[in-house]
Amino acid sequence: MSKNLIIQELQFKAVRSSGAGGQHVNKVSSKIELSFNVAASLSLSENEKKRIYEKIGYKLTKDNVLQLQCDESRSQHKNKKLVIKRFLEILDIALKIPKTRHKTKPKKSAIEKRIKSKKRDAMKKVNRKKPNLE
């Protein structure tokens, strides 16, 4: 996966941000909407696409498009940087291959230690009982 190639495939759209902000917010398009078509991407291999579908398929639209938006800042350029950063983080998480788990057995000493502690606890409970005087 080449980040530079993927960033070139991104599509951006600037729209007016919602919420309070006075006159400035009504005339400036500072909110950025990012869209990335996973199915049409040339920079991702088929295995990477498959991994994306499995990991973040719930974030994709029916057309396999990942859409993100950012209106945290008043600046369109800052919002664009933030949304790209967030997109790359999501992609890294989706493409991360988890380590394989190797089965291990407990050591004999650990098993013996556990059994000894169980016997010790059982003896504590036996000693709490009233003595049998018969």
C-alpha positions in Angstrom: 0.0 0.0 0.0 1.4 3.3 -1.1 0.0 6.2 0.8 0.9 8.8 -1.9 -1.0 6.8 -4.5 -4.0 6.4 -2.3 -4.1 10.1 -1.4 -4.2 10.8 -5.2 -7.3 8.6 -5.5 -9.2 10.5 -2.8 -12.0 12.9 -3.8 -12.8 16.0 -1.8 -15.8 18.2 -1.6 -16.1 21.5 0.3 -19.5 22.3 1.8 -20.8 24.8 4.2 -20.3 23.8 7.8 -23.3 23.5 10.1 -23.9 25.0 13.5 -23.3 28.3 15.2 -20.7 30.7 13.9 -22.3 33.9 12.8 -22.1 35.4 9.3 -18.7 33.8 8.5 -20.1 30.2 8.6 -22.9 31.2 6.2 -20.7 32.3 3.4 -17.6 30.0 3.6 -17.4 26.3 2.7 -14.9 25.1 5.3 -16.3 21.6 5.9 -14.5 18.9 3.9 -16.1 15.6 2.8 -13.7 12.9 1.7 -14.8 9.9 -0.4 -12.7 6.9 -1.4 -14.0 4.2 -3.7 -12.4 1.0 -2.4 -13.6 -1.2 -5.3 -12.2 1.1 -7.9 -8.9 1.7 -6.2 -5.8 0.8 -8.3 -3.3 1.2 -5.5 -4.8 -1.5 -3.3 -4.3 -5.2 -4.0 -7.2 -7.6 -4.0 -6.1 -9.0 -0.6 -6.0 -5.5 0.9 -9.5 -4.7 -0.5 -10.8 -8.0 1.0 -9.2 -7.1 4.4 -10.9 -3.6 4.2 -14.3 -5.1 3.5 -13.9 -7.5 6.4 -12.6 -5.0 9.0 -14.4 -1.7 8.1 -17.2 -2.9 5.8 -19.8 -1.4 8.1 -18.3 2.1 7.4 -18.7 1.7 3.6 -21.7 2.6 1.6 -23.5 0.2 -0.7 -21.2 1.2 -3.5 -18.1 0.4 -1.4 -17.2 4.0 -0.9 -15.7 5.2 2.4 -17.0 8.7 3.3 -15.5 10.9 6.0 -16.1 14.5 6.9 -14.4 17.1 9.0 -15.5 20.5 10.2 -13.4 20.9 13.4 -11.5 23.9 12.1 -12.6 27.1 10.5 -9.9 26.6 7.9 -10.6 24.4 4.8 -6.9 23.4 4.5 -6.7 22.3 8.2 -9.9 20.3 7.8 -8.5 18.6 4.7 -5.3 17.6 6.5 -7.3 16.3 9.5 -9.6 14.2 7.4 -6.7 12.8 5.4 -4.9 11.9 8.7 -8.1 10.2 10.0 -8.5 8.3 6.7 -5.0 7.0 6.8 -5.4 5.9 10.4 -8.6 4.0 9.6 -6.8 2.4 6.6 -3.8 1.4 8.7 -6.1 -0.3 11.3 -8.0 -2.1 8.6 -4.8 -3.4 6.8 -3.0 -4.4 10.0 -2.4 -8.1 10.1 -2.8 -9.5 13.6 -0.1 -11.7 15.1 -0.9 -15.4 15.1 -1.6 -16.9 18.5 0.5 -19.9 19.5 -1.1 -22.3 22.0 1.0 -22.8 25.2 0.6 -25.2 28.1 1.1 -24.2 31.7 4.4 -25.4 33.3 4.4 -28.3 35.8 5.5 -26.0 38.6 2.6 -23.7 37.9 0.1 -26.6 38.0 1.6 -27.9 41.3 1.6 -24.4 42.8 -2.1 -24.0 41.9 -3.0 -27.3 43.5 -1.1 -26.6 46.7 -2.9 -23.2 47.1 -6.2 -24.9 46.5 -5.4 -27.5 49.2 -4.3 -24.8 51.6 -7.5 -22.8 51.0 -9.6 -26.0 51.5 -7.8 -26.7 54.8 -8.6 -23.1 56.0 -12.3 -23.8 55.5 -12.1 -27.2 57.2 -10.4 -25.6 60.2 -13.2 -23.0 60.5 -15.8 -25.7 61.3 -16.7 -26.6 64.8 -14.9 -29.7 66.0 -16.8 -33.0 65.9 -16.9 -34.2 69.6 -18.2 -37.7 68.9 
